[in-house]
Amino acid sequence: MKILFAKIIFVSIFLIFSITVVFGEIPSITYSQAADMAVAASTDLNFERRGLKIMEKAWALGIRNFLPRLNIGVQENDRLQEFSADSFIKNYNLNMEQLLWDGGRLSMSRKLEKSELDLLNSKLDRMVDDIVETALFTYHSVLSIRAIIEIKEKALEYYKDQLRILKREVELGLALPIDVAEAELSIMEAHIERISLELDLIDLERQFAEQLGLEILPQLKEKIDINRSTVLPSLRASIVMAQENNCDLADLKFMINKRQTELKYASRQWIPSLKINGGFGLSGQYYPLTRFNWSVGLVVEFSNPWLQNTFGFQRGMESPNDHTANLQNSTSPFPDPAAGMGKRQAMLALELEREKYKIALERICFLVERSIEKCSLANQKRIVSLEAIEAAERRYKLEEIRLGLGQITRIDLMKAHLSYTEMEIAAVEAAINLLAAERELEQLLALKPGELELFANIYNSGGSL
């Protein structure tokens, strides 16, 4: 169902995109839509899901081990003898064997198999997370480069206008030809930088479209907002959230449960298993067969690394009035002494997983604290970048006044504008760094993209998520 649902979503998105492109309306996609499209378009993920689905069906069919095992046999033995009467013996048999008790080992073995499937499911979830993070990173990168290109294009237009004015000033004898040459060189450098960014953007957009399973990248609805601040939850609430929902901790908890099941399984190897068996048969020389027989028995199997013993008793009857009984016992000493270390190995593995969980639990507190601090510093960098833009703008206006007073040249004014442009680019980069830091914290808290602010508002207002 999950695979079918993902295919439906992907096909629907693709059809909507195709129709809107045909009619000239290019749709725009958000962060979450891009993530969903990337997940739906992943071929590796789809094949992994299909393989896991087959394994889950195979595990479900394993319930057959709890049901009786039937065996149907047909035998015809014809014998033509030279000095004795010919014989034509026909036998039809139906045998049944049913496990009554094995100390829960069969149930635990199925639990271990199920835990392996759960582990594979967890790995698939990690694959989904990786695909989502890659899509988000590319989304942010495209927005970043586009914003920087837009800033550089405006700066390039400004430089061209200043060059025209500068050439006019040279004609009037108000500036030197060397200033024109320097301005032209600055414009060429800015033009080369813009072209390099556009080349990078083309490759990145093509890569992003492939990630989404599209030939043409649609418009991106989200924009880089350098004025957007961050809302952070408290450290205590974040640590509690991480300890309860962090994916790494969840995997370690799962491994602890698995090792505990393995230890229980190894501890119950000494418990004997009980099986009941029975059979019914028809025999005779001609049809319809007139002779019948039946039997019912009990088998006790005791198996451990130092002793393997099987005891069986069977009681039955053969027509017309014959009664049968069968008693057998077989013993094998020291069948597999090395397996005696299985319980100790299981205990050691459990102890190791618990120690790893303890270390991870302590480390997650440090990571959450560091991530919150990182978000705070990234936000401070964004604020300082905005202040730097304002300072660069004030400086540029002052330089315009100084140019009017003849205290500086137009080249100096262009350099002041270049500083202003660099501050704008730094603000865009700071906004991107803030988004990356917030996403890192969201991953630690097992939150979806964009849920950090909601989580912070709920906990900061005294609620619970």
C-alpha positions as CSV (number, residue, x, y, z in Angstrom):
1,M,0.0,0.0,0.0
2,K,2.8,2.4,0.8
3,I,4.5,1.8,-2.5
4,L,1.1,2.2,-4.4
5,F,0.4,5.4,-2.4
6,A,3.8,6.8,-3.2
7,K,3.4,6.0,-6.9
8,I,-0.1,7.7,-7.0
9,I,1.4,10.9,-5.4
10,F,4.3,10.9,-7.8
11,V,2.1,10.4,-10.9
12,S,-0.4,13.0,-9.7
13,I,2.3,15.6,-9.1
14,F,3.9,14.8,-12.5
15,L,0.6,15.1,-14.4
16,I,-0.3,18.4,-12.7
17,F,3.2,19.7,-13.5
18,S,2.9,18.5,-17.2
19,I,-0.6,20.0,-17.7
20,T,0.4,23.4,-16.2
21,V,3.5,23.5,-18.3
22,V,1.5,22.8,-21.5
23,F,-0.9,25.7,-20.7
24,G,1.9,28.0,-19.8
25,E,1.5,28.1,-16.0
26,I,4.5,26.7,-14.3
27,P,3.7,25.5,-10.8
28,S,5.7,26.3,-7.7
29,I,6.7,23.9,-5.1
30,T,7.5,24.3,-1.4
31,Y,10.1,22.6,0.8
32,S,7.7,19.8,1.8
33,Q,6.5,19.2,-1.7
34,A,10.0,18.9,-3.0
35,A,10.9,16.4,-0.3
36,D,7.8,14.3,-1.1
37,M,8.6,14.4,-4.8
38,A,12.2,13.4,-4.2
39,V,11.1,10.4,-2.1
40,A,8.6,9.3,-4.6
41,A,11.1,9.5,-7.4
42,S,13.9,7.5,-5.7
43,T,14.3,4.2,-7.6
44,D,16.6,2.7,-5.0
45,L,14.1,3.4,-2.2
46,N,11.2,1.9,-4.2
47,F,13.1,-1.3,-4.9
48,E,14.1,-1.5,-1.2
49,R,10.5,-1.2,-0.2
50,R,9.4,-3.8,-2.6
51,G,12.1,-6.2,-1.3
52,L,11.0,-5.5,2.3
53,K,7.4,-6.2,1.3
54,I,8.4,-9.6,0.0
55,M,10.3,-10.4,3.2
56,E,7.3,-9.3,5.3
57,K,5.0,-11.6,3.4
58,A,7.5,-14.5,3.8
59,W,7.6,-13.8,7.6
60,A,3.8,-13.8,7.7
61,L,3.7,-17.2,6.0
62,G,6.1,-18.5,8.7
63,I,3.0,-18.9,10.9
64,R,2.8,-22.3,9.2
65,N,5.4,-23.6,11.7
66,F,2.8,-23.5,14.5
67,L,0.3,-25.6,12.5
68,P,0.3,-29.5,12.1
69,R,2.7,-30.9,9.5
70,L,0.9,-33.4,7.2
71,N,2.5,-36.1,5.1
72,I,0.5,-38.1,2.5
73,G,2.1,-41.2,1.1
74,V,1.0,-43.6,-1.6
75,Q,2.8,-46.9,-2.4
76,E,2.0,-49.8,-4.6
77,N,4.3,-52.8,-4.4
78,D,3.7,-55.4,-7.1
79,R,5.7,-58.7,-6.9
80,L,5.5,-61.5,-9.5
81,Q,7.1,-64.7,-8.1
82,E,8.0,-67.8,-10.0
83,F,7.5,-70.3,-7.1
84,S,5.1,-68.4,-4.9
85,A,1.8,-66.6,-5.2
86,D,2.0,-63.1,-6.7
87,S,1.3,-60.2,-4.4
88,F,-0.1,-56.7,-5.1
89,I,0.2,-54.6,-2.0
90,K,-1.2,-51.1,-1.9
91,N,-0.6,-48.6,1.0
92,Y,-2.2,-45.2,1.5
93,N,-0.9,-43.3,4.6
94,L,-1.7,-40.0,6.2
95,N,0.8,-38.8,8.9
96,M,0.6,-35.8,11.2
97,E,3.0,-34.1,13.6
98,Q,2.1,-31.2,15.9
99,L,4.4,-29.2,18.1
100,L,2.9,-28.9,21.6
101,W,5.6,-27.1,23.5
102,D,9.2,-25.9,23.0
103,G,9.6,-23.4,25.8
104,G,8.7,-20.5,23.6
105,R,11.7,-20.8,21.3
106,L,9.7,-20.9,18.1
107,S,7.8,-17.7,19.2
108,M,11.1,-16.0,20.1
109,S,12.7,-17.0,16.8
110,R,9.8,-15.3,15.0
111,K,10.2,-12.2,17.2
112,L,13.9,-12.1,16.2
113,E,12.9,-12.4,12.5
114,K,10.3,-9.6,13.1
115,S,13.0,-7.5,14.7
116,E,15.2,-7.9,11.7
117,L,12.3,-6.7,9.5
118,D,11.8,-3.7,11.9
119,L,15.5,-2.9,11.6
120,L,15.2,-2.9,7.8
121,N,12.2,-0.6,8.1
122,S,14.2,1.7,10.2
123,K,17.0,1.7,7.6
124,L,14.3,2.6,5.0
125,D,13.2,5.4,7.1
126,R,16.8,6.6,7.3
127,M,17.0,6.4,3.5
128,V,13.9,8.5,3.3
129,D,15.5,11.0,5.7
130,D,18.7,11.1,3.6
131,I,16.7,11.8,0.5
132,V,14.7,14.5,2.2
133,E,17.8,16.2,3.5
134,T,19.5,16.0,0.1
135,A,16.4,17.6,-1.5
136,L,16.3,20.4,1.1
137,F,20.0,21.1,0.9
138,T,19.7,21.4,-2.9
139,Y,16.6,23.5,-2.6
140,H,18.4,25.9,-0.3
141,S,21.4,25.9,-2.5
142,V,19.4,26.9,-5.6
143,L,17.7,29.7,-3.6
144,S,21.0,30.9,-2.3
145,I,22.7,31.0,-5.8
146,R,19.6,32.7,-7.3
147,A,19.6,35.4,-4.6
148,I,23.3,36.0,-5.0
149,I,23.0,36.2,-8.8
150,E,20.2,38.7,-8.5
151,I,22.3,40.9,-6.2
152,K,25.3,40.7,-8.6
153,E,23.0,41.5,-11.6
154,K,21.8,44.7,-9.8
155,A,25.4,45.5,-8.9
156,L,26.5,44.9,-12.5
157,E,23.9,47.3,-13.8
158,Y,25.0,49.9,-11.3
159,Y,28.6,49.6,-12.4
160,K,27.6,50.0,-16.1
161,D,25.7,53.2,-15.3
162,Q,28.7,54.5,-13.3
163,L,31.0,53.6,-16.2
164,R,28.8,55.6,-18.6
165,I,29.0,58.6,-16.2
166,L,32.7,58.1,-15.8
167,K,33.3,58.1,-19.6
168,R,31.4,61.4,-19.8
169,E,33.5,62.8,-17.0
170,V,36.7,61.9,-18.9
171,E,35.4,63.7,-22.0
172,L,34.8,66.8,-19.8
173,G,38.2,66.4,-18.2
174,L,36.8,65.7,-14.8
175,A,38.3,62.1,-14.6
176,L,41.3,60.2,-15.8
177,P,41.3,57.5,-18.5
178,I,42.9,55.2,-16.0
179,D,39.7,55.4,-14.0
180,V,37.7,54.1,-17.0
181,A,40.1,51.2,-17.4
182,E,39.9,50.3,-13.8
183,A,36.1,50.5,-13.9
184,E,35.9,48.4,-17.0
185,L,38.2,45.8,-15.4
186,S,35.9,45.7,-12.3
187,I,32.8,45.2,-14.6
188,M,34.5,42.4,-16.4
189,E,35.4,40.6,-13.1
190,A,31.8,41.1,-11.9
191,H,30.5,39.7,-15.2
192,I,32.8,36.6,-15.0
193,E,31.6,35.9,-11.4
194,R,28.0,36.2,-12.5
195,I,28.5,33.8,-15.4
196,S,30.3,31.3,-13.1
197,L,27.4,31.4,-10.7
198,E,24.9,30.9,-13.6
199,L,26.9,27.9,-14.8
200,D,26.8,26.5,-11.2
201,L,23.1,27.2,-11.0
202,I,22.4,25.4,-14.3
203,D,24.1,22.2,-13.0
204,L,22.4,22.5,-9.7
205,E,19.0,23.0,-11.2
206,R,19.5,20.0,-13.5
207,Q,20.6,17.9,-10.5
208,F,17.6,19.1,-8.5
209,A,15.2,18.3,-11.3
210,E,16.6,14.7,-11.5
211,Q,16.2,14.3,-7.8
212,L,12.5,15.3,-8.2
213,G,12.0,12.9,-11.1
214,L,11.3,15.8,-13.5
215,E,12.9,17.1,-16.7
216,I,12.3,20.7,-16.0
217,L,12.7,22.3,-12.5
218,P,9.5,24.0,-11.5
219,Q,9.4,27.4,-9.8
220,L,10.4,27.4,-6.1
221,K,7.8,28.9,-3.9
222,E,10.1,29.5,-0.9
223,K,12.4,32.5,-0.8
224,I,15.4,33.5,1.2
225,D,14.2,35.9,3.9
226,I,17.2,37.6,5.5
227,N,14.8,39.3,8.0
228,R,13.4,36.1,9.4
229,S,14.5,35.4,12.9
230,T,14.5,32.1,14.7
231,V,12.4,30.8,17.5
232,L,14.2,28.3,19.7
233,P,12.8,25.9,22.3
234,S,14.2,25.7,25.8
235,L,17.2,23.4,26.3
236,R,15.3,21.2,28.8
237,A,12.4,20.7,26.4
238,S,14.7,20.0,23.5
239,I,16.7,17.4,25.5
240,V,13.5,15.6,26.6
241,M,12.2,15.6,23.0
242,A,15.5,14.2,21.7
243,Q,15.7,11.5,24.3
244,E,12.2,10.4,23.5
245,N,12.2,10.6,19.7
246,N,15.8,10.8,18.4
247,C,16.3,8.3,15.6
248,D,19.7,7.1,16.8
249,L,18.4,6.5,20.3
250,A,15.4,4.7,18.9
251,D,17.7,2.4,17.0
252,L,19.7,1.7,20.1
253,K,16.6,0.9,22.1
254,F,15.5,-1.5,19.4
255,M,18.9,-3.2,19.5
256,I,18.6,-3.6,23.2
257,N,15.2,-5.3,22.9
258,K,16.6,-7.5,20.2
259,R,19.6,-8.6,22.3
260,Q,17.2,-9.3,25.2
261,T,15.2,-11.6,23.0
262,E,18.3,-13.3,21.8
263,L,19.4,-13.9,25.5
264,K,16.0,-15.4,26.4
265,Y,16.2,-17.6,23.4
266,A,19.7,-18.8,24.3
267,S,18.6,-19.3,28.0
268,R,15.8,-21.6,27.0
269,Q,17.8,-24.1,25.0
270,W,17.7,-26.7,27.8
271,I,13.8,-26.7,27.8
272,P,12.6,-29.9,26.2
273,S,10.1,-29.8,23.3
274,L,7.0,-32.0,23.1
275,K,5.5,-33.2,19.9
276,I,2.5,-35.3,19.2
277,N,2.3,-37.5,16.1
278,G,-0.2,-39.8,14.6
279,G,-1.0,-41.6,11.4
280,F,-3.8,-43.5,9.6
281,G,-3.3,-45.9,6.7
282,L,-5.2,-48.2,4.3
283,S,-3.8,-51.3,2.7
284,G,-4.7,-54.3,0.8
285,Q,-4.2,-56.2,-2.5
286,Y,-7.3,-55.1,-4.3
287,Y,-9.6,-52.1,-4.4
288,P,-11.5,-51.2,-2.3
289,L,-8.8,-51.6,0.4
290,T,-10.1,-53.5,3.4
291,R,-7.2,-53.3,6.0
292,F,-6.5,-50.2,8.0
293,N,-4.1,-49.1,10.8
294,W,-3.7,-46.1,13.0
295,S,-1.2,-44.9,15.6
296,V,-0.8,-42.1,18.1
297,G,2.5,-41.1,19.8
298,L,4.4,-38.6,21.8
299,V,8.0,-37.4,21.2
300,V,10.1,-35.6,23.8
301,E,13.3,-33.9,22.5
302,F,15.9,-32.6,24.9
303,S,18.7,-30.8,23.2
304,N,21.6,-28.7,24.5
305,P,25.3,-28.3,23.7
306,W,26.2,-31.2,26.1
307,L,23.4,-33.7,25.6
308,Q,20.9,-34.5,22.9
309,N,18.2,-37.0,23.7
310,T,15.0,-38.1,21.9
311,F,12.4,-40.2,23.5
312,G,9.3,-41.5,21.7
313,F,6.3,-43.6,22.5
314,Q,3.7,-44.7,20.0
315,R,0.5,-46.8,20.4
316,G,-1.6,-48.1,17.6
317,M,-3.8,-50.7,16.0
318,E,-4.0,-52.7,12.8
319,S,-7.1,-54.4,11.6
320,P,-8.7,-56.7,12.3
321,N,-7.6,-57.0,16.0
322,D,-3.8,-56.4,16.2
323,H,-2.5,-53.9,18.7
324,T,0.9,-52.3,18.4
325,A,3.2,-50.3,20.7
326,N,6.6,-48.8,20.0
327,L,9.1,-47.3,22.5
328,Q,12.4,-45.8,21.4
329,N,15.2,-43.6,22.8
330,S,18.4,-42.2,21.4
331,T,21.1,-40.2,23.1
332,S,24.0,-38.2,21.7
333,P,26.5,-36.8,24.3
334,F,28.4,-33.5,23.7
335,P,26.8,-32.8,20.3
336,D,28.0,-29.2,20.1
337,P,30.0,-28.0,23.1
338,A,30.9,-24.7,21.4
339,A,27.3,-23.7,21.3
340,G,27.4,-23.6,25.1
341,M,29.0,-20.1,24.8
342,G,25.9,-18.8,23.1
343,K,24.3,-17.5,26.3
344,R,27.5,-15.8,27.4
345,Q,27.8,-14.2,24.0
346,A,24.2,-13.0,24.1
347,M,24.8,-11.5,27.6
348,L,27.9,-9.7,26.4
349,A,26.1,-8.4,23.3
350,L,23.3,-7.1,25.5
351,E,25.7,-5.4,27.9
352,L,27.5,-3.8,24.9
353,E,24.2,-2.4,23.5
354,R,23.2,-1.0,26.9
355,E,26.6,0.7,27.3
356,K,26.3,2.2,23.8
357,Y,22.8,3.5,24.6
358,K,24.1,5.1,27.8
359,I,26.9,6.8,26.0
360,A,24.5,8.0,23.2
361,L,22.1,9.3,25.8
362,E,24.8,11.4,27.4
363,R,26.0,12.6,24.0
364,I,22.6,13.6,22.8
365,C,22.4,16.2,25.5
366,F,25.6,17.7,24.4
367,L,24.6,17.6,20.7
368,V,21.2,19.3,21.4
369,E,22.9,22.0,23.6
370,R,25.5,22.6,20.9
371,S,22.9,22.7,18.1
372,I,20.8,25.3,20.0
373,E,23.9,27.4,20.5
374,K,24.7,27.0,16.9
375,C,21.2,28.2,15.9
376,S,21.6,31.2,18.2
377,L,25.0,32.1,16.8
378,A,23.7,31.8,13.2
379,N,20.8,34.1,14.1
380,Q,23.3,36.6,15.6
381,K,25.4,36.4,12.5
382,R,22.2,37.2,10.4
383,I,21.5,40.2,12.6
384,V,25.0,41.5,12.4
385,S,24.9,41.0,8.6
386,L,21.8,43.2,8.5
387,E,23.5,45.8,10.6
388,A,26.5,45.6,8.2
389,I,24.2,46.3,5.3
390,E,22.8,49.4,7.0
391,A,26.4,50.5,7.8
392,A,27.5,49.9,4.2
393,E,24.5,51.8,2.9
394,R,25.3,54.8,5.2
395,R,28.9,54.7,4.0
396,Y,27.8,54.7,0.4
397,K,25.5,57.7,0.9
398,L,28.4,59.6,2.6
399,E,30.7,58.6,-0.3
400,E,28.1,60.1,-2.7
401,I,28.3,63.4,-0.8
402,R,32.0,63.3,-0.8
403,L,32.0,62.6,-4.5
404,G,29.8,65.7,-5.0
405,L,32.3,67.7,-3.0
406,G,35.1,66.4,-5.1
407,Q,36.9,64.7,-2.2
408,I,36.9,61.2,-3.8
409,T,36.7,59.8,-7.3
410,R,33.9,57.8,-8.9
411,I,36.0,54.7,-8.6
412,D,36.0,55.1,-4.8
413,L,32.2,55.4,-4.9
414,M,32.0,52.1,-6.9
415,K,34.2,50.5,-4.3
416,A,31.9,51.6,-1.6
417,H,29.0,50.1,-3.5
418,L,31.0,46.9,-3.9
419,S,31.2,46.7,-0.1
420,Y,27.5,47.2,0.1
421,T,27.0,44.3,-2.3
422,E,29.3,42.0,-0.4
423,M,27.3,42.7,2.8
424,E,24.1,41.8,1.0
425,I,25.6,38.5,-0.1
426,A,26.9,37.9,3.4
427,A,23.3,38.4,4.7
428,V,22.0,35.8,2.2
429,E,24.7,33.3,3.3
430,A,23.9,34.0,7.0
431,A,20.2,33.3,6.3
432,I,21.1,30.0,4.6
433,N,23.4,29.0,7.5
434,L,20.5,29.7,9.9
435,L,18.2,27.4,7.9
436,A,20.9,24.7,8.0
437,A,21.4,25.0,11.7
438,E,17.7,24.9,12.4
439,R,17.4,21.7,10.2
440,E,20.2,20.1,12.2
441,L,18.3,20.7,15.4
442,E,15.1,19.4,13.9
443,Q,16.9,16.2,13.0
444,L,18.1,15.8,16.5
445,L,14.5,16.3,17.8
446,A,13.0,14.0,15.1
447,L,11.0,16.9,13.7
448,K,9.9,17.5,10.1
449,P,11.2,20.4,8.2
450,G,9.7,23.7,9.5
451,E,8.3,22.2,12.7
452,L,10.9,23.7,15.0
453,E,9.1,27.0,15.4
454,L,5.8,25.2,16.2
455,F,7.6,23.0,18.7
456,A,9.2,26.0,20.3
457,N,6.0,28.0,20.5
458,I,4.1,25.1,22.1
459,Y,6.7,24.4,24.7
460,N,7.6,28.0,25.4
461,S,3.9,28.6,26.1
462,G,3.8,25.7,28.6
463,G,2.1,23.1,26.4
464,S,3.1,19.7,25.1
465,L,3.6,18.5,21.6
